[in-house]
């Protein structure tokens, strides 16, 4: 929620433009044949192994599908798109190393990823220095696009190469709090986070909005990623008589937390963000999760007319893993890069210029199209202009959408 061997390219300078031609042969034709094409690679970074691989594989497959559709439809005349994937295992240091590898690969003109906000923080500076655009389908930490002082109203875009098709936690956290307070009628919440950039930031935004609405945060605590014993937190939830729990984190810990809260005798729902919205959250718990809640960016892909073709094409490819929570956003992220490349080529008489990366980054800020997840475009911070969100509830062991809305302040 990847692969492919790459053609080795040679370069020739003509009329001030950098023309890339394939070495060897293509479809039996020599490299000098007029029909030979330029190869443009889209990098993908995600956790392809480890506990979050269910999401990472969906990301990779969806980008792969976008390139296949672009090539089939000859979306950019003279250009063949390929994918090169990198596994960050949800570890920031691995993400930074992958970012360096992508910057060093001249064929890569844009990348999709990563999944985790903390990993993104380690990559942004590398990509910015290398003028390589990244479009995340899943990052939600506001600081990535609006700077560390966003909460005080001093928004400043730190890196011009950073974009995302997922909305931020400013919206997601507040949306969750409003649902808990206004729809679920919760008044006393216990807030837990996993101390990571995504989870901690989301929990803080949720708590602030819940209190603003009139609710009470009766307790807070933190857990450590990859730990499994949260019985101490579960006991606190019960002793505070909380009527609900909010968790900022990912599904491996979230599922276990929900399990142990209920085993402790606290019959209350656990709610989280898109990080827990995955079937693996339910599988991680040995106790029924029915009643637990999650928010996720956008509307349910299955309910969007714009997504029907995507789902049909995804199934036709026979991918081993489902597109999962971020498949539609990953496809749209890849398609935004494809559209940016298309514009750059059109503006340069059908060829890629010698400053292709910088031009692709510039063009990304201006893309606008109807995508899988709705209208795709970016604001002055590189954030998506799509502010649609959905609340999901576990019912009979499966996630079911219960409310979708366009967020308004």
C-alpha positions in Angstrom: 0.0 0.0 0.0 7.3 -2.1 -7.5 10.2 -3.0 -8.9 11.1 -3.2 -12.6 14.5 -3.3 -14.2 15.6 0.1 -15.7 16.9 0.9 -19.1 20.4 2.4 -19.1 20.3 5.8 -20.7 22.9 7.9 -22.7 22.6 11.6 -23.0 22.9 13.9 -26.0 22.8 17.7 -25.8 20.7 19.2 -28.6 19.6 22.8 -28.9 20.1 23.4 -25.2 17.9 20.4 -24.2 18.9 17.1 -22.7 17.5 14.3 -24.9 17.5 10.8 -23.4 17.7 7.8 -25.7 17.5 4.1 -24.8 20.7 2.1 -25.3 20.5 -1.2 -27.0 17.2 -1.9 -28.6 13.5 -1.4 -28.0 10.9 -3.6 -29.6 13.7 -4.8 -32.0 14.6 -1.3 -33.1 18.0 0.3 -32.7 18.5 3.0 -30.1 18.7 5.6 -32.8 15.3 4.6 -34.1 12.8 7.5 -34.1 10.4 5.4 -32.1 12.7 4.9 -29.1 11.5 6.4 -25.9 12.8 8.2 -22.9 12.6 6.3 -19.6 11.4 8.3 -16.6 11.5 6.5 -13.3 9.2 7.2 -10.4 10.7 6.2 -7.1 8.6 4.7 -4.3 9.6 4.6 -0.6 7.4 2.7 1.9 7.6 0.0 4.5 7.6 -3.0 2.2 8.6 -5.4 5.0 7.9 -5.4 8.7 4.7 -4.7 10.7 3.4 -1.9 8.3 4.0 -3.7 5.1 0.3 -4.2 4.5 0.1 -0.5 3.9 3.5 -0.2 2.1 2.7 -2.8 -0.5 -0.6 -1.1 -1.4 1.3 2.1 -1.9 3.9 0.4 -4.2 1.4 -1.5 -6.2 -0.8 1.5 -6.8 2.1 3.6 -8.1 3.1 0.7 -10.4 -0.5 0.6 -11.7 -0.4 4.3 -12.5 2.7 3.9 -14.6 1.3 0.9 -16.4 -1.9 2.9 -17.3 0.2 5.9 -18.4 2.3 3.7 -20.7 -0.7 1.9 -22.1 -2.4 5.1 -22.9 0.7 6.9 -24.1 -0.1 9.6 -21.6 3.2 11.4 -22.3 4.3 10.9 -25.9 7.9 9.8 -26.1 8.1 8.8 -22.4 8.0 5.4 -20.8 7.4 5.3 -17.0 9.0 2.8 -14.7 9.0 2.3 -11.0 12.0 1.7 -8.6 10.9 0.8 -5.1 12.8 1.3 -1.8 12.0 -0.3 1.6 12.3 2.0 4.6 10.8 -0.5 7.1 9.2 2.6 8.8 12.7 3.6 10.0 13.8 7.2 9.5 17.5 6.4 9.0 16.5 3.9 6.3 14.3 6.5 4.6 17.1 9.0 4.6 19.5 6.5 3.0 16.8 5.7 0.4 16.3 9.4 -0.3 20.1 9.7 -1.0 19.9 6.7 -3.4 17.0 8.3 -5.3 18.7 11.6 -5.6 21.8 9.9 -7.0 19.7 8.1 -9.7 19.4 10.5 -12.6 16.5 8.6 -14.1 14.2 9.3 -11.1 12.3 12.6 -11.7 9.8 12.2 -8.8 9.0 9.9 -5.9 5.9 8.8 -4.1 6.1 8.3 -0.3 6.8 7.7 2.4 4.1 6.3 4.6 5.3 7.7 8.0 5.7 11.3 8.9 8.8 10.6 10.9 10.4 9.0 7.9 9.4 11.9 5.8 11.2 14.3 8.2 14.5 12.5 7.6 14.1 12.6 3.8 12.9 16.2 3.1 16.2 18.0 3.2 17.9 15.4 1.0 15.2 15.7 -1.7 15.1 19.5 -1.5 18.9 19.7 -2.0 18.6 17.3 -4.9 15.6 19.1 -6.4 13.7 15.9 -6.5 9.9 16.2 -5.9 8.2 13.9 -3.4 4.5 13.4 -3.1 3.3 11.5 0.0 0.0 9.6 -0.1 -0.1 9.2 3.7 1.9 11.8 5.7 -0.4 13.9 7.9 2.0 15.8 10.2 1.4 19.6 9.6 5.0 20.6 10.2 6.1 18.8 7.0 4.5 21.4 4.8 3.8 24.3 7.1 6.9 24.4 9.3 7.4 23.8 13.0 5.5 27.0 14.1 2.3 26.1 12.2 0.3 25.9 15.5 1.0 29.5 16.4 -0.2 30.6 13.0 3.3 31.2 11.6 3.0 28.9 8.6 6.1 28.7 6.3 6.8 26.0 3.8 10.1 24.5 4.7 10.8 22.5 1.4 9.5 23.4 -2.0 9.9 19.8 -3.2 7.4 18.4 -0.7 3.8 17.6 -1.6 1.1 15.3 -0.4 -2.3 13.9 -1.5 -3.3 13.1 2.1 -4.8 15.9 4.3 -3.1 17.0 7.5 -3.7 16.1 11.1 -4.9 19.7 11.7 -8.0 18.5 9.9 -8.0 14.8 10.8 -7.5 15.4 14.5 -10.2 18.0 14.8 -12.6 15.9 12.6 -12.1 13.0 15.0 -12.7 15.1 18.1 -15.9 16.6 16.5 -17.2 13.1 15.8 -16.4 11.8 19.3 -18.1 14.8 20.9 -20.9 15.7 18.6 -21.9 12.3 17.1 -20.7 9.7 19.6 -21.6 11.9 22.5 -18.3 11.2 24.4 -17.3 13.5 27.2 -14.4 11.9 29.0 -11.6 10.6 26.9 -8.2 9.0 27.7 -5.6 10.0 25.2 -2.6 7.7 24.3 0.1 8.2 21.7 3.2 6.3 20.5 5.7 9.1 20.9 6.2 9.2 17.1 5.9 12.3 15.0 2.6 11.2 13.5 1.0 9.8 16.6 2.0 12.4 19.0 1.0 15.3 16.7 -2.4 13.8 16.0 -3.1 13.1 19.6 -2.3 16.7 20.6 -4.5 18.2 17.9 -7.4 15.8 18.8 -7.1 16.6 22.6 -7.1 20.4 22.0 -10.2 20.3 19.8 -12.0 17.9 22.2 -11.4 20.2 25.1 -12.4 23.2 23.0 -15.8 21.6 22.3 -16.4 21.1 26.0 -15.1 17.5 26.6 -12.6 16.5 29.2 -9.3 14.7 28.8 -9.3 12.5 32.0 -5.8 11.1 31.4 -2.9 10.8 29.0 -0.2 8.3 28.5 2.4 7.1 26.0 3.4 3.7 24.7 6.5 2.5 22.9 6.4 1.2 19.3 6.9 -2.6 19.0 6.1 -3.2 22.7 3.1 -5.5 23.4 2.2 -5.1 27.0 -0.1 -2.1 27.6 -1.9 -3.5 30.6 -0.7 -0.5 32.7 -2.3 2.0 30.4 -5.5 -0.2 30.2 -5.8 -0.1 34.0 -5.5 3.7 34.0 -8.3 3.9 31.4 -10.6 1.9 33.6 -9.6 3.8 36.8 -10.3 7.2 35.3 -13.8 6.1 34.2 -13.1 7.3 30.7 -16.0 6.7 28.3 -13.6 6.5 25.4 -9.9 6.2 24.3 -8.2 8.2 21.6 -4.9 6.7 20.2 -2.4 8.5 18.1 -0.3 5.8 16.5 -0.3 2.8 14.1 -2.4 -0.4 13.9 0.1 -2.9 15.4 0.1 -1.2 18.8 -3.5 0.1 18.4 -5.0 -3.3 18.0 -3.2 -4.6 21.1 -4.2 -1.5 23.1 -7.8 -2.0 22.2 -7.6 -5.6 23.2 -6.1 -4.9 26.6 -8.4 -2.0 27.4 -11.3 -4.3 27.0 -9.7 -7.1 28.8 -9.1 -4.7 31.7 -12.9 -4.3 32.0 -13.2 -0.9 30.3 -16.0 -1.4 27.8 -15.2 1.7 25.8 -14.3 2.4 22.2 -10.8 3.1 21.0 -10.5 5.6 18.2 -7.5 6.5 16.1 -6.5 8.1 12.9 -5.7 6.6 9.5 -2.7 4.8 11.1 -5.1 2.2 12.6 -7.5 2.0 9.7 -6.4 -1.3 8.3 -7.8 -4.9 8.7 -4.5 -5.7 10.6 -5.8 -3.5 13.5 -8.7 -6.0 13.9 -6.4 -9.0 13.5 -4.0 -7.7 16.1 -6.7 -8.0 18.8 -7.9 -11.2 20.4 -11.0 -9.5 21.7 -13.8 -8.1 19.5 -13.1 -4.7 18.2 -16.7 -3.9 17.4 -17.4 -0.3 18.2 -13.8 0.9 17.7 -13.4 3.9 15.4 -10.9 5.4 13.0 -10.7 8.4 10.7 -9.1 8.3 7.3 -8.5 10.9 4.7 -10.9 11.1 1.8 -14.1 9.3 1.1 -14.2 5.5 1.0 -12.6 4.6 -2.3 -15.3 1.9 -2.9 -18.0 4.6 -2.8 -16.4 7.0 -5.3 -17.5 6.8 -8.9 -14.0 8.2 -9.7 -12.4 5.1 -8.1 -14.3 2.4 -10.0 -11.8 2.2 -12.9 -8.9 2.2 -10.4 -10.3 -0.8 -8.5 -11.1 -2.7 -11.7 -7.6 -2.1 -13.1 -5.9 -3.0 -9.8 -7.8 -6.3 -9.6 -6.9 -7.0 -13.2 -3.2 -6.7 -12.4 -3.4 -9.6 -9.9 -1.4 -7.9 -7.2 -0.8 -10.1 -4.2 -1.6 -7.4 -1.7 -4.7 -5.1 -1.6 -4.4 -1.4 -2.3 -5.3 -0.8 1.4 -5.9 2.6 3.0 -3.6 4.6 0.8 -3.9 3.0 -2.6 -6.1 5.7 -4.2 -3.9 8.4 -2.8 -0.8 6.7 -4.0 -2.2 6.3 -7.5 -3.1 10.0 -7.5 0.4 10.9 -6.2 2.0 9.0 -9.0 -0.4 10.5 -11.6 0.4 14.0 -10.4 4.0 13.4 -11.1 3.1 11.9 -14.5 1.1 15.0 -15.3 3.9 17.3 -14.2 6.3 15.4 -16.5 3.7 15.7 -19.3 3.6 19.5 -18.8 7.4 19.8 -18.7 7.8 17.8 -21.9 5.1 19.9 -23.7 6.7 23.1 -22.6 10.0 22.0 -24.0 9.1 20.9 -27.6 8.5 17.3 -26.7 11.8 16.7 -24.8 13.0 16.7 -21.2 15.1 19.8 -20.4 18.4 19.5 -18.6 16.8 20.8 -15.4 14.0 18.3 -15.5 13.8 17.8 -11.7 13.4 21.5 -11.0 10.8 21.9 -13.8 8.8 18.8 -12.5 8.7 20.3 -9.0 7.5 23.6 -10.4 4.9 21.9 -12.6 3.6 19.8 -9.6 2.4 23.0 -7.9 0.1 23.7 -10.8 -1.4 20.3 -11.5 -5.1 19.9 -11.3 -7.1 16.8 -12.4 -9.9 14.6 -11.4 -8.3 11.6 -9.7 -9.2 8.4 -7.9 -9.8 10.3 -4.6 -11.5 13.3 -6.1 -10.0 16.6 -7.3 -6.2 16.6 -7.1 -4.3 19.9 -6.7 -2.0 21.5 -4.2 -2.0 24.7 -2.2 0.8 27.1 -1.5 2.3 24.7 1.1 2.2 21.6 -1.1 -0.8 20.3 0.8 -3.8 18.7 -1.0 -6.8 21.0 -1.5 -9.0 17.9 -0.9 -10.3 18.1 2.7 -12.7 15.1 2.6 -12.6 12.7 5.6 -14.4 9.6 6.7 -15.1 7.9 10.1 -15.0 4.1 10.1 -16.4 1.8 12.7 -15.6 -1.9 13.3 -18.8 -3.8 12.8 -18.9 -7.6 12.9 -15.1 -7.7 12.6 -14.7 -5.4 9.6 -14.3 -1.7 9.0 -17.5 0.1 7.9 -17.9 3.7 7.0 -20.3 5.6 9.2 -19.7 9.2 8.3 -18.1 11.1 5.4 -17.8 14.9 5.2 -15.8 17.7 3.7 -14.1 19.4 6.7 -14.9 23.0 7.3 -13.4 25.2 10.0 
